[in-house]
Amino acid sequence: MHLFDLSGKVALVTGSSRGIGEAIVRRMAEHRARVVVSSRKADACERVAADINGKYGAEDETAAAIPCNINDKAQLRALVDATHAKFGKIDVLVCNAAINPYFGPGMEIPDEAFDKIMGANVRSNHWLCQMVLPEMAARKDGVVIIVSSIAGLRGTPLIGAYGISKAADFQLARNIAVEYGPDNVRANCIAPGLVKTDFARALWETPEVEKQMASGNPLRRLGEPDDIAGAAVFLASRAGAWMTGQALVIDGGTTIA
């Protein structure tokens, strides 16, 4: 068996109509998984799902578009239920969707912004895991991947609350790994550095800014969504079968430079 083969697996990926999430669903489909494309905008989800089906198997419907607002628990429940109705199970849960509505000193963040960050980046992941883990445990097989950030590993003067939420995601994965490991369920985080996505566009939009931001890592370039997608395929596949509770840092060497 190919170490990275995802044949027969169903992967639910939040925030997957663009950026890192889109790259993950595309690469998982390439490795023969069936994937659920989910974000708030139905048309964006449908665009990505249609393109995947056109490339990897429209007849069997490799990809399904199921929009969802991760801040709404009822919508998350509906997302899980719709995935079951479509594909019958969830083998891989990728919690990728996240927000950061505030840039500035941590001690000045409004309560509303802090609550939004923690709700979207931590609580929604917790809710989704609560909904999906029981079936994984019953099946004695499952993978949870949480896309965190190196912001959860370092202090920051501008995105402190975001960093706190991403540090909490590391702990969420560790807790799941310990609690569900005996049921052959693995949970890990991916901690990207600065990746060229719309989410971080302000930090790379001009060549001058991009060069400045990239100068702090040994590879002297910013990440691309595919740099992260490959790690998600690894963690979801047999290649990552003995890895759990870990934070896989992919940052061009930023945190060690």
C-alpha positions as CSV (number, residue, x, y, z in Angstrom):
1,M,0.0,0.0,0.0
2,H,1.2,3.5,-0.8
3,L,2.1,5.4,2.3
4,F,0.2,8.5,1.3
5,D,-2.8,6.7,-0.3
6,L,-6.1,8.1,1.0
7,S,-8.4,5.8,-0.9
8,G,-11.7,5.1,0.8
9,K,-11.2,8.0,3.2
10,V,-13.6,11.0,3.7
11,A,-12.1,14.3,4.7
12,L,-14.0,17.2,6.1
13,V,-12.0,20.5,5.8
14,T,-13.3,23.8,7.1
15,G,-12.3,27.0,5.5
16,S,-11.5,25.1,2.3
17,S,-12.7,27.4,-0.5
18,R,-9.4,29.3,-0.6
19,G,-5.9,29.4,0.7
20,I,-4.5,26.6,2.8
21,G,-7.8,24.9,3.2
22,E,-8.3,24.8,-0.6
23,A,-4.9,23.4,-1.1
24,I,-5.6,20.7,1.4
25,V,-8.8,19.5,-0.2
26,R,-7.2,19.5,-3.6
27,R,-4.2,17.5,-2.5
28,M,-6.3,15.0,-0.5
29,A,-8.5,14.5,-3.5
30,E,-5.4,13.9,-5.6
31,H,-4.5,11.2,-3.1
32,R,-7.9,9.6,-3.7
33,A,-9.8,10.9,-0.7
34,R,-13.4,12.1,-1.0
35,V,-13.5,15.6,0.4
36,V,-16.0,18.1,1.8
37,V,-15.3,21.7,0.8
38,S,-16.7,24.1,3.4
39,S,-16.7,27.8,4.1
40,R,-19.3,30.4,4.6
41,K,-19.9,31.2,0.9
42,A,-21.7,28.5,-1.0
43,D,-20.6,29.8,-4.4
44,A,-16.9,29.6,-3.5
45,C,-17.4,26.1,-2.1
46,E,-19.1,25.0,-5.3
47,R,-16.4,26.4,-7.5
48,V,-13.7,24.4,-5.7
49,A,-15.7,21.2,-5.5
50,A,-16.7,21.4,-9.2
51,D,-13.1,21.8,-10.2
52,I,-12.0,18.9,-8.1
53,N,-14.7,16.7,-9.5
54,G,-13.7,17.7,-13.0
55,K,-10.2,16.6,-12.4
56,Y,-10.5,13.5,-10.1
57,G,-13.9,11.9,-10.6
58,A,-17.2,13.6,-11.2
59,E,-18.9,10.3,-11.6
60,D,-18.3,9.2,-8.0
61,E,-18.4,12.9,-6.8
62,T,-15.0,13.1,-5.2
63,A,-15.9,16.5,-3.7
64,A,-19.0,17.9,-2.1
65,A,-19.7,21.6,-1.3
66,I,-21.3,22.1,2.1
67,P,-21.3,25.7,3.2
68,C,-21.1,26.5,7.0
69,N,-20.5,29.3,9.4
70,I,-18.2,27.8,12.0
71,N,-19.4,30.2,14.7
72,D,-22.9,28.7,14.6
73,K,-23.1,25.4,16.5
74,A,-26.3,24.4,14.7
75,Q,-24.6,24.9,11.3
76,L,-21.7,22.8,12.4
77,R,-24.1,20.0,13.3
78,A,-25.7,20.4,9.9
79,L,-22.3,20.2,8.3
80,V,-21.5,17.0,10.0
81,D,-24.9,15.5,9.3
82,A,-24.7,16.5,5.6
83,T,-21.3,14.9,5.3
84,H,-22.7,11.7,6.7
85,A,-25.7,11.9,4.3
86,K,-23.4,12.4,1.3
87,F,-20.4,10.1,2.1
88,G,-21.5,8.0,5.1
89,K,-18.7,8.8,7.4
90,I,-15.9,11.2,8.4
91,D,-12.4,9.7,8.6
92,V,-10.4,12.9,8.6
93,L,-11.4,16.2,10.2
94,V,-9.3,19.2,9.3
95,C,-10.1,22.3,11.4
96,N,-8.6,25.0,9.3
97,A,-11.0,28.0,9.3
98,A,-9.9,30.8,11.5
99,I,-10.2,34.6,11.9
100,N,-8.2,37.5,13.2
101,P,-10.2,40.7,13.2
102,Y,-7.8,42.7,15.4
103,F,-4.2,43.9,14.9
104,G,-2.6,45.9,17.7
105,P,-1.4,45.7,21.3
106,G,-2.9,42.8,23.2
107,M,-3.9,44.9,26.2
108,E,-6.1,47.1,24.0
109,I,-8.1,44.5,22.2
110,P,-11.9,45.0,22.6
111,D,-13.7,42.3,24.4
112,E,-15.9,41.6,21.4
113,A,-12.9,41.0,19.2
114,F,-11.2,38.7,21.8
115,D,-14.4,36.7,22.1
116,K,-14.7,36.4,18.3
117,I,-11.2,35.1,17.9
118,M,-11.5,32.6,20.7
119,G,-14.9,31.5,19.5
120,A,-13.9,30.9,15.9
121,N,-10.4,29.6,16.4
122,V,-10.9,27.4,19.5
123,R,-14.5,26.8,20.5
124,S,-15.7,25.9,17.0
125,N,-12.8,23.4,16.7
126,H,-13.9,21.9,20.0
127,W,-17.5,21.7,18.9
128,L,-16.6,20.0,15.7
129,C,-14.4,17.5,17.5
130,Q,-17.2,16.7,19.9
131,M,-19.4,15.9,17.0
132,V,-17.0,13.8,15.0
133,L,-14.8,12.0,17.6
134,P,-17.4,9.5,18.8
135,E,-17.8,7.9,15.4
136,M,-14.0,7.7,15.0
137,A,-13.6,6.1,18.4
138,A,-16.4,3.6,17.6
139,R,-14.7,2.7,14.3
140,K,-11.3,2.6,16.0
141,D,-9.8,4.8,13.3
142,G,-9.7,8.5,12.7
143,V,-7.6,11.6,12.3
144,V,-8.0,15.2,13.5
145,I,-5.8,17.9,12.1
146,I,-5.9,21.4,13.4
147,V,-4.2,24.2,11.5
148,S,-2.7,26.3,14.1
149,S,0.2,28.8,13.6
150,I,3.7,29.7,14.8
151,A,1.9,32.6,16.4
152,G,1.0,30.1,19.1
153,L,4.7,29.5,19.8
154,R,6.0,33.0,20.0
155,G,5.1,36.3,21.7
156,T,3.8,39.0,19.4
157,P,3.0,42.7,19.8
158,L,0.3,42.8,17.2
159,I,-1.7,39.6,17.1
160,G,-1.6,38.5,20.7
161,A,-5.2,37.1,21.0
162,Y,-4.8,35.2,17.7
163,G,-1.6,33.7,19.2
164,I,-3.4,32.7,22.4
165,S,-6.1,31.0,20.3
166,K,-3.5,29.1,18.3
167,A,-1.7,28.0,21.5
168,A,-5.0,26.7,22.7
169,D,-5.3,24.6,19.5
170,F,-2.0,22.9,20.3
171,Q,-3.5,21.9,23.7
172,L,-6.7,20.8,22.1
173,A,-4.8,18.4,19.9
174,R,-2.8,17.1,22.8
175,N,-5.9,16.4,24.9
176,I,-7.6,14.6,22.1
177,A,-4.5,12.5,21.4
178,V,-4.3,11.4,25.0
179,E,-8.0,10.8,25.4
180,Y,-8.7,9.0,22.1
181,G,-5.3,7.4,21.4
182,P,-6.5,4.0,22.8
183,D,-9.2,4.1,20.2
184,N,-6.7,4.6,17.4
185,V,-7.6,8.2,16.8
186,R,-4.7,10.6,16.1
187,A,-4.8,14.4,16.6
188,N,-2.1,16.8,15.5
189,C,-1.6,20.4,14.7
190,I,0.2,22.0,11.8
191,A,1.8,25.3,12.7
192,P,2.5,27.3,9.5
193,G,4.6,30.4,9.3
194,L,3.6,33.3,7.0
195,V,1.9,31.8,4.0
196,K,0.8,33.7,0.9
197,T,-3.0,33.6,1.3
198,D,-5.7,36.2,1.2
199,F,-5.9,35.9,5.0
200,A,-2.4,37.3,5.3
201,R,-2.4,39.5,2.2
202,A,-1.4,42.7,4.1
203,L,1.9,41.1,5.0
204,W,3.0,40.2,1.5
205,E,0.9,42.3,-1.0
206,T,3.9,44.2,-2.4
207,P,7.2,42.8,-3.5
208,E,9.0,45.0,-1.0
209,V,6.9,43.9,1.9
210,E,7.2,40.3,0.9
211,K,11.0,40.5,0.7
212,Q,11.1,42.1,4.1
213,M,8.9,39.5,5.7
214,A,10.8,36.6,4.0
215,S,14.2,37.9,5.1
216,G,13.7,36.5,8.6
217,N,13.7,32.9,7.6
218,P,16.6,30.8,6.3
219,L,14.8,29.8,3.0
220,R,14.2,33.5,2.3
221,R,10.7,33.0,0.9
222,L,7.2,32.9,2.2
223,G,5.1,29.8,2.3
224,E,2.7,28.7,-0.4
225,P,-0.6,26.9,0.5
226,D,0.8,23.6,-1.0
227,D,3.7,23.8,1.5
228,I,1.1,23.1,4.1
229,A,-1.2,20.8,2.1
230,G,1.5,18.1,1.8
231,A,1.8,17.9,5.6
232,A,-2.0,17.5,5.9
233,V,-1.8,14.5,3.5
234,F,1.0,13.0,5.6
235,L,-0.9,13.4,8.8
236,A,-4.0,11.9,7.4
237,S,-2.3,8.9,5.7
238,R,-0.6,5.7,6.9
239,A,2.7,7.7,6.6
240,G,1.7,9.5,9.8
241,A,0.3,6.5,11.6
242,W,2.5,6.8,14.7
243,M,2.4,10.6,15.1
244,T,-0.1,12.1,17.5
245,G,-0.4,15.1,19.9
246,Q,2.3,17.0,18.0
247,A,2.7,20.4,16.5
248,L,4.3,20.2,13.0
249,V,6.0,23.5,12.4
250,I,6.3,24.5,8.7
251,D,7.7,28.0,8.5
252,G,10.8,28.1,6.3
253,G,12.9,28.1,9.5
254,T,11.4,31.3,11.0
255,T,11.2,30.0,14.5
256,I,14.8,28.7,14.6
257,A,16.5,31.7,12.9
